Amino acid sequence: MNKNLTLAVILSICTVCFCAAQNLETPQPSPTENIKQNFGLSQIEVSYSRPGVKGRKIFGDLVPYNKVWRTGANNATTITFGDDVIINGTKIPAGKYGLLTIPAPDEWTVIFTKQTDVTNASAYKQDQDVLRVSAKSFQLPFSIENFTISFNNITSNSCNLELMWDSVYVQMPITTDIDTKIMTQIKQIMEGDNLPYFQAALYYIDNGKDLNQAVEWLDKAIAQNPDGYFIYYQKARALAKLGKKQDAIAASNKSIELSKAAKNDDYVTLNEKLQKSL
């Protein structure tokens, strides 16, 4: 009886130790990263893993040339567009896609596919492509240890998707049509109550729209908020763009007066710079 009890205890201890070993957590060799970039009127999200160089030869060796690459490690790399985008003249509807590439010495093929689970080339089906685009490959003067996907040169309606690893850099321009949507919003909102004169005018000023209309809206915004030093500053900008120098200076001086009263030195500086440029 005692022998059997001892054996049972030993087996229980071994089982506990084995289970503990199974639950051991260690860092990912190729850490997963999820990035979310505000873009246009929505977001772009990318989920991928970041393998390291670790002293290895990467492109043309670890990542073969002229073969489909999952563009990362571990799980499939995916990209999600919160709104429709345009890449190389082709419209890609909002949604989630697999992001694959075919590296080559001077030019890569970037693939957006309906497949969101491709982890090796054998699973890839070309008939599921949404878009294939060529992108020039550049040599960096330094090495990037971990594979990196990022967004750069971001404007209100364009950005670059960037791929970097070792000494290789590839970029893919992405654009989106926000102007049509914003202009529709402005038209609809301006037919209602509690009108956003300032925001609408600012969009017109920054996007080459009707500046006279922008000034008219800014005057209405000033009527709503007579102490709005920031409104007078934008009015000065619009008048300057219209070539009305004296009117622009007058609006800018009013902005400076109100900025000082509000103890906002930043707008004092902005107005001084604006006046120097006139």
N, C-alpha and C positions, 0 to 999 in steps of 0.2 A: 504493500500500500504506500509506504513512504517513498519507495523507488519510483512508483508511478506518479506520485505527487511531485517529486523533484523533477521528473522528466517533463511534466506538464508546465511547471513553472519556467523551466529552461526554454521550452518551445514558445511560451508566451512572450518571454523577454526577447527572443530572436525575432518574433513576429513584429513586436513593437519597434525594434531597431530597424528592421527591413522597411517598415512603413515610413519611419522617420527619414530614412535615406531616400525613399521615393519622393518625398515632399521637399527635398532640398532645392532651394531657389538660388540661382546664380545669374549674373548679368548676361544680357543677350550679347553674343559675339558681334551681331549686326543690329544695333538698337533700332527699334521702330520709332518713327517720327510722324506725327500728324500735324500738318500746317494748314492754317485757315487764313486766307488773305481777302480782306474786303476789296471788292472790285466792282466798279460801275454802281449798280443799285442792288447788288447781292454779294456773293462770296465765291471764291474758288477754294476747294479743299483738296489736299493731296495726302495720301497715306502710303508710306514706303519705309523700307529698311535701309540702314546706312552702314554697309560693309566698309572696312578699313583697308588701306594699302598694305600695311604690315610688311613692308619690305619687298612686296611682290611686284612683278611686271603685270600691269592691269590690262590695258587694251591691246588686243592682238595676241593675248596669252590667256590670262584668267578669264577675261571676257573676249571671246573670239571675234574677229572681224567678220562682217557679212553674214552674221547669224542673229536670229531673234534673241534679244536679251530682255529679261523681265524688268530691267531698269531698277535694280536694287538687289535685295536678298530676301530670304524667308518667304513671307506671303507675297501675293501679287501686288504690284503697284497700281493704285487707282487714283483717278482725278475726277472731282465732282464740280460741275459748273452750276451755280445757283440760277443762272439766267442764260439765254442763248448767247453764244460767242461766235466770232468769226476768226478763222485761222486760214491764212493763205487764200483768202477769198471765198472760203467755204463756210457756210453756216452750220454750227454744231448745236443742236437743241440742248436745253438745260437737261442735266442728268448725270449719272455716274458712268464712267468709262474706265477700261483698262488702259494703262499707259505703258507701251512697249517701245523698244528702239532696236535698230539694227546699226551698230557702230561700224564705221569705216575710217581709214586714216584721215581723210580730208572732209568727209561729209557723212552725216548720219541720216537715217530714215526714222522719223518719229511717227508712231502709230497710235491712233486713238481707236480702240476696239470696243465692241459691245461685250466682249468677254472680260469679266472682272476677276477671274480666278486663275489666270495663266501664271504658273510658277516655273514652267520649263518650256522650251521651244516646241516639243512634241505635242503639247496641248493647244498650241496656237492654230487658229483657223482663219486664213486670210479673208474668207468670204464674210467674216464678221466685222471687218474693218469699217469704221465710220469715216476715217480720213488717214491718208498717208502723206507726209510732208517731208521734203528734204531740208536739212539744216546744216549749215557749214560748221565744221569743227575747228576750234582755235587752240593753239598751244599757249598755256599760261607760263609766265616766267617763274612760277613757284608751284609747289605741290599741295594739293588738298588731300589730307589724310582720309577723311570719311566722305563717302559719296554724298553729295548735297543737291537737293532740289530747292529752288527758291524763286521768288518773284522780284523783279527790279524794274526801274524806269516806269514806275506806276503813275499814270495820269487818270483823269476822270473816266476815260474810255479805252485805255490801252495799257498793256504791260508786257513784260518779257518773262516767259517761263525759262528758267535757267537750270542746266544740268552741269555739275562740276565734279570731277574726280581725278585724282592724281594730277596731271598737268593738262587735262583736257577740259575745254569749256564749250558748251553748245547752248544756243538760245533760240527760243521760238516765240515770235511776236503773236500776241492775242489782242483782239479788239472786241468791243461790244457797242451796240447802238443804244445809247441812253438818251440821245437828243430827242428822238421821236417820242419816247415815253415821257420825258420831262416836259416837253412842250405841250403834250396832251394834258398832263397834270395841271400845268399852269393855266391852260385855257379853261379846264373844268373848274379849278379852284377859284379863278377870278370871276366866275359867274355866281359865286356863293357869297356868304357873309364871312366876317372875320378874316379878311384877305391878307395873305402873306406877302405884302408889297416888297419888303426888304429882301427876302430870299429869292423871289422872282427876279428882282432887279439885279441882284448879285450874279445870278446865273446868266442873265443877258450880258452883263459887263464882261464876264470871264469867258464867254463862248461866242463873242462876235455877233451878238444879236442887235436889235434896234436900240441904240443908246439913248435916243430921245424918249423912247418908251420907258427905258430904265430910269432916266431922270424924273420922269413924271411919277413913276411908282415910288421913287425915293422921296419925293416931295410929300406924297401921301403917307409914307412911313414916318417922316418927320412930324407930320401933323398928329400921328398916333403917339409918337415918342419925341417930344421937342428937345429933350436932353440927350438924344442918341448921338453921341460924338462919332460912333462908328458908322452911322448912317451918313452924316455929313462927309466923312472921309471917302466913302464909296461914291457919293455924289461928286466930290472933287475929282475922283478918278474918272468917272464917266464924262464929266465936262472936259477934262484934259484930253481924253480920247477924241472928243468932238472938236478939239482945237479951240475951245472957249477958255483961253488962258486966264483972263481976269475973273471970270465967273468961278473957275476952278480954284483960284487963289482965295477968293472970298469964302467959298465953301470950306476950304482947307483951314483958313484962319478961324472960322466958327468951330470946326472940329477941334482945333488946338485949344481954344478957349474952354470948350466943354470938357475936353480931356483933362486939362489942368484942374478944373473944378472937381472932376471925378477922381483925381490923383492917379491917372493912368498915363504913365510916362511912355509906354510902348506906342500909343497912338500919337503922342506928341512927336516922337521920333519918326513914325511913318509919314506924318504930314510934312515934317521938315524935309525928308528925303523926296517926297512927291514935289514939293515946291522947287527944290533944287533941280529937278529934272525938267521943269517947264521952261 
